[in-house]
Amino acid sequence: ANMLKPGKSDQLHIRVDMNKEDMDTFVMAVGNKKSVARLGKELNDLSSLCGEKKSGEKLGLGSNVAVISEIGEATSAVLDSKVLSLLSK
């Protein structure tokens, strides 16, 4: 259906599977402020697990971006300089 009439927004879901010995699982969302706020209310994982909300501006992503995450230290580890440059493009 989106081929005939494009949808209103695009979403990119990235799932990274690691060895259980490498890292504990955690939940994180990155997007524009309105989308992240809406997803934080609608998705059970985000609403129940993610208490930390950061502005994307603090991370170098821009003022209209928000990041919510379950573990703040893991967020800064995942969003390193390479990932931030990719997301900003």
C-alpha positions in Angstrom: 0.0 0.0 0.0 2.9 2.4 0.7 4.1 1.9 -2.9 1.0 3.6 -4.3 0.7 6.2 -1.6 3.7 6.8 0.6 3.3 6.6 4.3 3.6 9.7 6.5 6.8 8.7 8.2 9.7 6.3 7.8 11.0 4.1 10.6 14.2 2.2 10.9 14.4 -0.6 13.5 17.9 -1.8 14.3 18.3 -4.9 16.4 21.8 -5.9 17.4 22.2 -9.4 18.8 25.3 -9.9 20.9 26.7 -12.8 22.8 25.1 -13.2 26.2 28.5 -12.9 27.8 29.3 -9.6 26.1 26.4 -7.4 27.3 23.1 -7.4 29.1 20.0 -6.6 27.0 18.6 -3.1 27.2 16.0 -1.0 25.5 16.6 2.3 23.7 14.8 4.6 21.2 16.2 7.4 19.1 14.0 9.7 17.0 12.3 13.1 16.8 10.9 14.4 20.1 7.2 13.8 19.2 7.8 10.3 17.9 9.9 9.3 20.9 7.3 10.7 23.3 4.5 8.8 21.5 6.5 5.6 21.4 7.3 6.0 25.1 3.6 6.0 25.9 2.5 3.3 23.4 5.2 0.6 23.7 5.3 -1.4 26.9 9.1 -1.9 26.9 9.8 1.8 26.5 7.1 2.9 29.0 8.0 0.4 31.7 11.8 0.2 31.4 13.1 3.5 30.1 13.3 6.2 32.7 16.1 8.2 31.3 15.3 10.8 28.5 18.1 12.8 26.9 18.0 15.6 24.4 19.7 14.7 21.1 21.5 18.1 21.3 23.5 16.8 24.3 24.7 13.9 22.2 25.3 15.9 19.0 22.2 14.8 17.1 20.3 18.1 16.9 17.7 19.9 18.9 14.7 18.0 17.4 16.0 14.6 18.4 15.3 12.7 21.7 16.8 9.6 23.1 15.2 7.4 25.8 17.0 4.5 27.3 17.0 2.0 30.0 20.7 2.2 30.8 22.5 5.6 30.3 26.0 4.1 30.2 25.0 1.7 27.5 23.5 4.5 25.5 26.7 6.4 25.5 28.6 3.2 24.5 26.2 2.4 21.6 26.0 6.0 20.4 29.7 6.5 19.8 31.2 8.9 17.2 30.7 6.6 14.3 27.0 5.9 15.0 26.4 9.6 15.7 27.9 10.6 12.4 25.7 8.0 10.6 22.6 9.1 12.3 23.3 12.8 11.6 23.5 12.0 7.9 
